[in-house]
């Protein structure tokens, strides 16, 4: 794969164009990587009552369902989003991972992971009392993701 960078100072916004003969797995991986980098710098529109907030993704610890609502948790606040959990799973960058039927968490914010063989494990965040339950089905995937992060992959 050939990579070329062209500088055009007349552009109002940066633009990435991928030219390919076919949509291969390699091209999809490049597209996903670029999307993740740009998504992290963008915020997500969230709500508290009738007020709309634009919160950077890196500030969001986790998303969880509460009844029919999906809530976004930061260290200090809780916001509502109009997206469903399955939609967020598609939109969010790779740092976010589904850890149960009702939660997606930001793996970059995990401080500790307490394993429980009989039931759900618990993910905790530094300097924050909030916790997320990690179901047994997702535990292994989360541990692998955290190992990748530690190894810098």
C-alpha positions in Angstrom: 0.0 0.0 0.0 1.3 3.4 -1.0 0.7 6.3 1.4 0.9 9.9 0.2 0.4 13.2 2.0 -0.4 16.3 0.1 -0.4 19.7 1.8 -3.0 22.2 0.5 -3.2 25.3 2.6 -6.4 26.4 0.8 -8.4 23.6 2.4 -10.9 24.7 5.0 -10.9 21.3 6.6 -8.5 18.3 6.5 -9.6 15.5 4.2 -8.4 11.9 3.8 -9.1 10.1 0.5 -8.4 6.4 0.1 -8.1 5.2 -3.5 -8.2 1.4 -3.9 -8.9 -1.2 -6.6 -11.2 -3.0 -4.2 -12.5 -2.8 -0.6 -10.1 -5.2 1.1 -9.7 -6.0 4.8 -6.5 -3.8 4.8 -8.4 -0.8 3.3 -11.2 -1.3 5.9 -8.6 -1.4 8.7 -7.1 1.9 7.4 -10.5 3.5 7.2 -11.3 2.3 10.8 -8.0 3.6 12.1 -8.6 7.1 10.6 -12.2 7.1 11.8 -11.1 6.3 15.4 -8.5 9.0 15.4 -11.0 11.7 14.2 -13.8 10.4 16.4 -11.8 10.8 19.5 -11.2 14.5 18.8 -14.9 15.0 18.2 -17.5 15.3 20.9 -20.8 13.5 21.2 -24.0 15.4 21.7 -25.5 14.6 25.1 -28.4 16.0 27.1 -29.5 17.0 30.6 -33.1 17.9 30.4 -33.4 20.5 27.5 -29.8 21.5 27.5 -27.5 20.0 24.9 -23.8 19.4 25.7 -20.8 18.5 23.5 -18.6 16.3 25.6 -15.3 15.0 24.3 -15.3 11.2 24.1 -12.2 10.9 26.2 -14.2 12.3 29.2 -16.8 9.6 29.0 -16.2 6.7 31.3 -19.0 4.5 30.1 -22.5 4.3 28.6 -25.3 2.2 30.2 -28.9 1.6 29.8 -31.4 2.7 32.4 -34.8 1.4 31.3 -35.3 2.7 27.7 -32.7 5.4 28.1 -29.0 5.3 27.4 -26.9 7.3 29.8 -23.3 8.6 29.4 -21.3 8.8 32.6 -18.3 11.2 33.1 -16.5 11.5 36.4 -18.8 14.2 37.6 -22.0 13.9 35.7 -24.6 11.7 33.9 -26.0 12.7 30.5 -28.6 11.2 28.3 -27.9 10.3 24.6 -30.4 9.7 21.9 -28.4 6.8 20.5 -29.2 3.2 21.3 -26.4 1.1 22.8 -26.0 -0.9 19.5 -25.7 2.3 17.6 -23.0 3.6 19.9 -21.2 0.3 19.5 -20.9 1.1 15.7 -20.1 4.8 16.2 -17.5 4.8 19.0 -13.8 4.3 18.4 -12.0 1.1 19.4 -11.2 2.3 22.9 -14.9 1.7 23.8 -15.9 -1.9 24.3 -19.2 -3.6 25.1 -18.9 -5.3 28.5 -22.4 -6.5 29.1 -25.9 -6.4 27.6 -26.4 -2.9 29.1 -23.0 -1.3 29.1 -20.1 0.0 26.9 -17.0 1.3 28.6 -14.0 3.4 27.8 -11.1 1.1 28.2 -8.7 4.0 28.5 -10.3 5.1 31.7 -10.2 1.7 33.6 -8.2 1.9 36.7 -8.9 -1.6 38.1 -10.7 -4.8 37.2 -11.9 -7.1 40.0 -12.6 -10.6 38.8 -15.5 -12.6 40.1 -15.7 -16.2 38.8 -19.2 -16.8 40.0 -20.8 -13.6 38.7 -20.0 -10.3 37.0 -16.6 -8.8 37.4 -16.3 -5.1 38.3 -14.4 -2.3 36.4 -13.5 0.7 38.4 -12.2 4.2 37.5 -9.4 6.3 39.2 -10.6 8.9 41.6 -14.2 8.1 40.9 -16.7 6.0 42.9 -18.5 4.8 39.7 -18.2 1.1 38.7 -19.4 -1.0 35.7 -20.3 -4.7 35.9 -18.5 -6.8 33.3 -20.4 -10.0 32.4 -18.5 -13.3 32.2 -19.2 -13.4 28.4 -17.2 -10.2 27.8 -14.5 -10.5 30.5 -12.0 -12.3 28.3 -12.3 -9.8 25.5 -11.9 -6.9 27.9 -8.7 -8.4 29.5 -7.3 -9.0 26.0 -8.1 -5.3 25.1 -6.4 -4.1 28.2 -3.3 -6.2 27.5 -3.1 -4.8 24.0 -3.3 -1.3 25.5 -0.5 -2.0 28.0 1.7 -3.4 25.2 1.0 -0.4 23.0 -0.6 -2.2 20.1 
